[in-house]
Amino acid sequence: MTAATPKTVRADLTEALGASRAAREAAERELHRSIALRSRAADALELTARRPGLVEAERARLRAEYAAADRSVAERRAALEKAREFERAAAVVADAFEAEASSASPLAAALLQLVGSKRGAAARRGTLATSGRTAPAARVRSPRPRTA
């Protein structure tokens, strides 16, 4: 079993904080993009309201586009909230570790033991990278394909 040191745990926590910040920023960009698309769909729908001779099928298509854009905004908001929660959690864990690591508390020792056991298990499975970093534990982005 590979022993985790405060230095390696600190590096992993710093990496997790950076990754969670990047994921949140990406989620914010995606939300802004989807809001812009929804706004364009709404404008197109409103422009057809006063147009004479408009085929109802065209209005139905525009309403469907707006509804899809609105669903996309709701999904992106949910994804952003999850990314924010993950970033807050990573910050709390990092802050708690920093506070406890210097005092040699049981909490810090348990965290070091946990990280060491996870690394040892990953090494036995052969999933550790040559740099000694572990793979990300969770995928933050939505696995659903983009529709717009």
C-alpha positions, 0 to 999 in steps of 0.5 A: 500500500502506498502511503499518502503524505500531507504533501501529496494530499495537499497537491491532490486537493489543490488539483481538485480545487483547480478542476472544480473551478474550471468545471464551474467556469465551463458550466457558467459559459454553457449557461450563458450560451444556452440563455443566448440561444433561448433569447434568439428563439424567443425573438424569432417566435415573437417576430412571427406573431404579427406576420400575416400569412404565417403557416401554423406549422412554422409557429409550432416549429418555433414554439418547439425550438423555444421549448427545447432552448428553455429546457436546455437553460434549465439543464445548464442551470442545474449543471452549474449548481452541481459544479458550484456545490462540488467546488464548495465541497472541494474548498471545505475539504481542502480548508479542513485538511489544512487546518487539521494537517498541521495539528496531527489530528485524528481527522488528518490521519484518517484522511491520509490513511484513506488516500493511501488506501485508495492509491494502493487499490488503484495501483493494484488495478494499474490505474495510476498515472506515472506521475502518481496522480489519481484519475478524477473521481467524478465527471462534472459535465453532463453526459447528455449530448448537446441539442443546439 
